[in-house]
Amino acid sequence: MDSKEGIEALFLYAAEGIIVTDDKGFITRVNPSAEQLFGYEKNELIGQKIEILIPKRLTDKHNTQREKYEHNPHARKMGAEMELFALKKNGTEFPVEISLSPYSSNEGRFVIAFIIDITLRKIQEEKSKNYSADLEKQVKNRTLILEEAIEELERTKKDLHKALEKEIELNELKTRFVSMASHEFRTPLTTMMSSLSLIKKYGEQQETENQQKHIVKIKTSINNLTDILNDFLSLSKLEEGKVENIPEILNLKSFLQDVVSEMHSMATEDQKLTQSYIGSEIVLLDKKLLKNVLFNLISNAIKFSNHGGIIEISAQVLNSSVKISVSDSGIGIPKEDQKHLFERFFRGHNATYIQGTGLGLNIVAKYVEQMNGFIDFESIESKGTTFNIIIPQ
């Protein structure tokens, strides 16, 4: 292989394409593999500029690179940081890998280019790239599905937790309801049964005054039962979403006078109901909801006030809101009980001997909320309580 014939054999039978150019870029020799690679006949490329094998879009760039190489010729691979493309005779482009080796002889300076068609390699690389991209996409999709499944599980967990809390709350409410109902219904029913027996007895003895006292007791017991049933009915409607805020034009001053007039019958003979009014008389409010709220607050004020107590109902109509206050000088609310006041079935420690369901203020708060308003209170034990309702106009 050290002989001239051996070197010639390497040139002729090498699997790589080999092209030799002079220092001007003209092709001086081409081996059969190169001619076959580019689609040319034997010796058809001899004397042609090397640019005939370069795509036109890359010709200028190639000329610049070739001029640089001529100033510093050395053995190297081309395209270390870029993709190289060659051009077949039929105009087809294909990717190549090229190695350059300069040499000199008595005939001048030359460059040997070793050319390999890397089309198959690029196809495999592209397949591998696409496979990696597809695999990455699948991983992302599956990760996303897994994340969504985890989120759904978390939501389900939270929903179940809420449902469990709701179930526990309902069970507690049922227990408290049964306990409260058994007591609150039994007391007035027992009173009525006892009073009926005594009325009959006093009737036989013609003691009209004693009969009248027990008739009043029966009426009071019936009113208490009615209040209890009304509370349960109101609570049920609120829970079912059947309570709506439907504002209407209302003469608030006359309305309050009518409410106070109705409530007088609940007060004891020595209790006094007063009222005051400031501002415009015409407002836009839900008459039914407001009446329920006031009935509940005023009846509580009467119920928790001592004999001779004063219950004050005041209203103030401002430009953007209506403020209604109900004040009493009754037993007040213990400090430790105030934070629980609007909870269902809650009753203050100093009110256990007074009949009630513990639902009234919870219902009031929800009615006020339905009217887009809010309620607060001030209370001192043994001195009295003031409830304030503010409803926007």
Legacy VTK file of the C-alpha trace (Angstrom):
# vtk DataFile Version 3.0
C-alpha trace
ASCII
DATASET POLYDATA
POINTS 393 float
0.000 0.000 0.000
3.062 2.280 0.216
3.419 2.096 -3.559
1.905 4.524 -6.025
-0.452 1.755 -7.188
-1.620 1.131 -3.611
-2.340 4.805 -3.005
-4.188 4.949 -6.321
-6.264 1.930 -5.285
-7.238 3.677 -2.033
-8.405 6.682 -4.046
-10.366 4.651 -6.599
-12.000 2.158 -4.285
-12.603 4.196 -1.130
-16.250 4.127 0.014
-16.096 7.855 0.872
-16.276 10.463 -1.833
-12.891 12.111 -2.435
-12.473 15.375 -4.324
-9.189 17.235 -4.894
-9.193 20.996 -5.610
-6.403 23.438 -6.340
-5.794 26.670 -4.479
-8.285 28.443 -6.781
-11.105 26.060 -5.905
-11.128 24.138 -9.215
-11.683 20.393 -9.082
-8.649 18.453 -10.285
-9.554 14.890 -9.345
-12.732 13.009 -8.283
-12.955 9.384 -7.216
-15.787 7.104 -8.433
-17.575 7.217 -5.053
-17.769 11.027 -5.214
-19.045 10.955 -8.811
-21.706 8.435 -7.815
-22.540 10.440 -4.651
-23.190 13.634 -6.627
-24.718 11.933 -9.691
-22.101 12.949 -12.275
-20.504 10.937 -15.088
-16.812 10.001 -15.054
-14.533 13.055 -15.253
-17.588 15.351 -15.706
-16.582 17.368 -12.629
-12.929 17.850 -13.621
-12.189 21.555 -14.117
-15.412 22.702 -12.447
-15.407 25.128 -9.499
-16.089 23.355 -6.226
-19.136 25.679 -5.760
-20.985 23.558 -8.316
-21.479 21.066 -5.472
-22.723 23.703 -2.991
-26.397 24.821 -2.750
-26.768 28.368 -4.120
-28.149 29.630 -0.817
-24.828 28.642 0.816
-22.412 29.746 -1.939
-21.451 33.123 -0.454
-20.877 31.644 2.942
-18.791 28.838 1.440
-16.597 31.296 -0.509
-15.843 33.218 2.650
-14.967 30.022 4.534
-12.759 28.804 1.670
-10.812 32.075 1.527
-10.154 31.871 5.256
-8.989 28.268 4.864
-6.557 29.219 2.082
-4.837 31.642 4.437
-4.442 28.981 7.099
-4.688 25.521 5.507
-4.702 22.586 7.948
-6.317 19.183 8.334
-9.767 19.552 9.936
-13.375 18.528 9.854
-15.834 21.046 8.480
-19.074 22.026 10.159
-18.135 21.350 13.762
-20.782 23.832 14.861
-23.095 23.859 11.835
-24.851 21.530 9.439
-23.351 21.095 5.962
-25.301 20.437 2.766
-24.146 19.413 -0.693
-25.897 19.614 -4.080
-26.389 16.729 -6.504
-26.398 17.222 -10.268
-30.215 16.849 -10.288
-30.566 19.726 -7.787
-31.217 17.574 -4.718
-29.670 18.763 -1.463
-28.370 16.295 1.097
-26.505 16.539 4.405
-22.805 15.713 4.382
-19.824 15.410 6.668
-16.562 16.763 5.197
-12.921 16.488 6.265
-10.250 18.670 4.634
-6.576 17.874 4.277
-4.170 20.303 2.470
-1.015 19.161 0.659
1.582 20.661 -1.679
3.557 19.245 -4.625
5.669 20.486 -7.518
2.386 21.233 -9.309
1.110 23.579 -6.555
-1.102 23.609 -3.462
-4.144 21.365 -3.207
-6.910 20.394 -0.788
-8.323 16.881 -0.458
-11.973 16.748 0.662
-13.347 13.518 2.100
-17.153 13.553 1.802
-19.679 11.262 3.499
-23.438 11.301 2.880
-25.040 11.397 6.345
-28.677 11.379 5.186
-29.464 8.104 6.976
-27.782 9.336 10.135
-29.848 12.548 10.057
-33.013 10.538 9.535
-32.155 8.413 12.535
-31.258 11.495 14.567
-34.559 13.100 13.593
-36.424 9.933 14.502
-34.596 9.817 17.800
-35.326 13.514 18.384
-38.988 13.029 17.496
-39.130 9.937 19.675
-37.599 11.861 22.562
-40.022 14.735 21.962
-42.957 12.318 21.779
-41.742 10.536 24.880
-41.339 13.861 26.690
-44.795 14.910 25.512
-46.272 11.627 26.742
-44.514 12.068 30.074
-45.864 15.624 30.339
-49.365 14.485 29.397
-49.280 11.623 31.855
-47.821 13.906 34.515
-50.609 16.383 33.814
-53.210 13.609 34.022
-51.637 12.440 37.270
-51.620 15.995 38.657
-55.266 16.426 37.657
-56.081 13.082 39.274
-54.283 14.169 42.450
-56.128 17.506 42.407
-59.420 15.671 41.896
-58.571 13.379 44.803
-57.774 16.430 46.937
-61.065 18.050 45.947
-62.898 14.808 46.678
-61.085 14.576 50.003
-62.089 18.152 50.859
-65.672 17.521 49.730
-65.841 14.367 51.823
-64.356 16.221 54.775
-66.930 18.995 54.365
-69.707 16.420 53.976
-68.491 14.649 57.107
-68.347 17.924 59.028
-71.821 18.762 57.753
-73.093 15.335 58.798
-71.555 15.729 62.246
-73.064 19.207 62.504
-76.474 17.914 61.410
-76.317 15.097 63.939
-75.422 17.581 66.658
-78.256 19.845 65.538
-80.686 16.926 65.548
-79.610 15.988 69.056
-79.916 19.554 70.298
-83.225 19.963 68.462
-84.708 16.842 70.050
-83.492 17.931 73.484
-84.743 21.498 73.053
-88.061 20.521 71.414
-88.880 17.960 74.093
-88.386 20.631 76.755
-89.885 23.644 74.964
-92.995 21.753 73.817
-93.487 19.868 77.081
-93.504 22.994 79.247
-96.369 24.908 77.534
-98.352 21.717 76.962
-98.052 20.831 80.638
-99.101 24.362 81.572
-102.124 24.196 79.262
-103.216 20.803 80.607
-102.882 21.977 84.179
-104.696 25.274 83.461
-107.531 23.497 81.661
-108.104 21.267 84.693
-108.062 24.293 86.997
-110.418 26.261 84.720
-112.921 23.436 84.962
-112.502 23.327 88.720
-112.852 27.108 89.127
-115.841 27.042 86.768
-117.633 24.622 89.020
-116.804 26.904 91.951
-117.746 29.989 89.909
-114.383 31.645 90.584
-114.244 33.784 87.425
-111.080 35.706 88.325
-109.011 32.516 88.779
-110.456 31.128 85.549
-109.322 34.261 83.688
-105.767 33.943 85.055
-105.469 30.425 83.661
-107.012 31.438 80.322
-104.190 34.005 80.045
-101.665 31.270 80.872
-103.082 29.066 78.103
-102.923 31.950 75.608
-99.311 32.617 76.604
-98.405 28.940 76.162
-100.081 28.857 72.748
-98.127 31.974 71.720
-94.895 30.316 72.873
-95.637 27.213 70.836
-96.464 29.403 67.836
-93.125 31.203 68.214
-91.271 27.889 68.325
-93.018 26.601 65.220
-92.392 29.906 63.406
-88.682 29.661 64.221
-88.517 26.127 62.825
-90.439 27.160 59.715
-88.180 30.184 59.129
-85.053 28.054 59.589
-86.359 25.455 57.145
-87.095 28.089 54.495
-83.638 29.608 54.906
-81.963 26.209 54.576
-83.947 25.443 51.414
-83.119 28.840 49.858
-86.773 29.850 49.744
-86.206 33.214 51.428
-85.689 36.061 48.948
-85.034 39.758 49.418
-87.743 41.654 47.479
-87.466 45.384 48.325
-90.530 47.604 47.941
-91.357 51.235 48.564
-92.216 51.477 52.240
-93.251 54.237 54.651
-90.872 53.142 57.382
-92.210 55.498 60.048
-95.774 54.169 59.725
-94.471 50.638 59.420
-92.554 50.886 62.721
-95.596 52.372 64.438
-97.698 49.396 63.330
-95.044 46.901 64.473
-94.725 48.547 67.896
-98.517 48.635 68.221
-98.714 44.888 67.554
-95.914 44.143 70.014
-97.638 45.998 72.844
-99.851 42.958 73.411
-96.768 40.886 74.268
-95.464 43.296 76.874
-96.473 43.136 80.492
-98.685 45.905 81.806
-95.832 47.803 83.432
-93.385 47.473 80.490
-93.151 50.433 78.144
-92.372 50.498 74.392
-91.107 53.807 72.973
-90.026 54.801 69.488
-88.198 57.624 67.722
-87.587 58.444 64.068
-85.123 60.653 62.168
-84.906 61.231 58.412
-86.972 60.460 55.330
-90.050 58.321 55.881
-89.928 56.574 52.478
-87.403 53.738 52.023
-86.873 50.737 49.773
-86.859 47.566 51.907
-88.301 44.063 52.058
-91.305 44.559 54.310
-91.745 40.886 55.230
-88.101 40.236 56.163
-87.854 43.479 58.145
-91.031 42.686 60.067
-89.717 39.225 61.034
-86.430 40.769 62.194
-88.153 43.449 64.316
-90.704 41.036 65.799
-87.893 38.765 66.928
-85.712 41.534 68.383
-88.590 43.342 70.140
-90.051 40.099 71.543
-86.607 39.217 72.911
-86.300 42.676 74.463
-89.699 42.202 76.133
-88.914 38.648 77.217
-85.515 39.466 78.736
-86.531 42.756 80.371
-87.716 43.066 83.945
-91.140 44.358 84.955
-91.258 48.095 84.498
-88.530 47.934 81.834
-88.379 50.262 78.833
-87.895 48.955 75.276
-86.770 51.648 72.827
-87.136 51.288 69.059
-85.354 53.995 67.054
-84.794 54.489 63.327
-82.473 56.801 61.429
-82.649 57.087 57.637
-79.394 58.350 56.095
-78.510 59.003 52.446
-77.128 55.529 51.838
-78.494 53.383 54.636
-81.202 52.753 57.226
-80.250 52.168 60.851
-82.777 50.602 63.248
-81.971 49.988 66.907
-83.812 47.976 69.555
-82.682 48.656 73.131
-83.732 47.254 76.484
-82.676 47.558 80.105
-82.971 43.834 80.769
-80.673 41.072 81.964
-78.016 41.655 79.283
-75.673 39.102 77.742
-72.692 37.693 79.682
-69.338 38.654 78.146
-68.288 35.038 77.557
-71.553 34.278 75.717
-71.477 37.199 73.290
-69.264 35.556 70.650
-71.749 32.665 70.334
-74.890 34.772 70.280
-75.837 34.210 66.606
-75.154 30.451 66.659
-78.059 28.008 66.305
-79.636 26.789 69.545
-77.267 28.898 71.622
-78.673 30.446 74.764
-76.869 32.597 77.313
-76.091 31.216 80.750
-78.422 33.734 82.351
-81.344 32.884 80.003
-81.796 29.169 80.592
-84.858 29.720 82.766
-86.549 31.867 80.083
-88.414 30.020 77.373
-86.887 30.063 73.890
-85.392 27.929 71.119
-82.025 29.609 70.683
-82.841 30.008 66.973
-84.244 33.527 66.881
-81.029 35.553 66.591
-79.533 33.065 64.133
-82.579 33.601 61.911
-82.429 37.369 62.388
-78.769 37.452 61.283
-79.615 35.456 58.153
-82.592 37.697 57.305
-80.421 40.811 57.676
-77.794 39.179 55.481
-80.483 38.492 52.856
-81.198 42.244 52.851
-77.446 42.899 52.249
-77.166 44.486 55.681
-75.379 43.642 58.904
-76.258 43.433 62.586
-74.235 44.150 65.707
-74.979 44.647 69.386
-73.759 46.131 72.628
-74.596 44.529 75.946
-73.705 44.725 79.589
-74.898 41.983 81.899
-77.699 43.099 84.234
-77.914 46.504 82.494
-79.349 45.782 79.058
-78.711 45.225 75.379
-78.924 47.244 72.155
-79.164 45.586 68.726
-78.309 47.722 65.678
-79.347 46.834 62.148
-77.853 48.731 59.210
-79.287 48.093 55.724
-77.940 49.849 52.608
-80.308 51.861 50.412
LINES 1 394
393 0 1 2 3 4 5 6 7 8 9 10 11 12 13 14 15 16 17 18 19 20 21 22 23 24 25 26 27 28 29 30 31 32 33 34 35 36 37 38 39 40 41 42 43 44 45 46 47 48 49 50 51 52 53 54 55 56 57 58 59 60 61 62 63 64 65 66 67 68 69 70 71 72 73 74 75 76 77 78 79 80 81 82 83 84 85 86 87 88 89 90 91 92 93 94 95 96 97 98 99 100 101 102 103 104 105 106 107 108 109 110 111 112 113 114 115 116 117 118 119 120 121 122 123 124 125 126 127 128 129 130 131 132 133 134 135 136 137 138 139 140 141 142 143 144 145 146 147 148 149 150 151 152 153 154 155 156 157 158 159 160 161 162 163 164 165 166 167 168 169 170 171 172 173 174 175 176 177 178 179 180 181 182 183 184 185 186 187 188 189 190 191 192 193 194 195 196 197 198 199 200 201 202 203 204 205 206 207 208 209 210 211 212 213 214 215 216 217 218 219 220 221 222 223 224 225 226 227 228 229 230 231 232 233 234 235 236 237 238 239 240 241 242 243 244 245 246 247 248 249 250 251 252 253 254 255 256 257 258 259 260 261 262 263 264 265 266 267 268 269 270 271 272 273 274 275 276 277 278 279 280 281 282 283 284 285 286 287 288 289 290 291 292 293 294 295 296 297 298 299 300 301 302 303 304 305 306 307 308 309 310 311 312 313 314 315 316 317 318 319 320 321 322 323 324 325 326 327 328 329 330 331 332 333 334 335 336 337 338 339 340 341 342 343 344 345 346 347 348 349 350 351 352 353 354 355 356 357 358 359 360 361 362 363 364 365 366 367 368 369 370 371 372 373 374 375 376 377 378 379 380 381 382 383 384 385 386 387 388 389 390 391 392
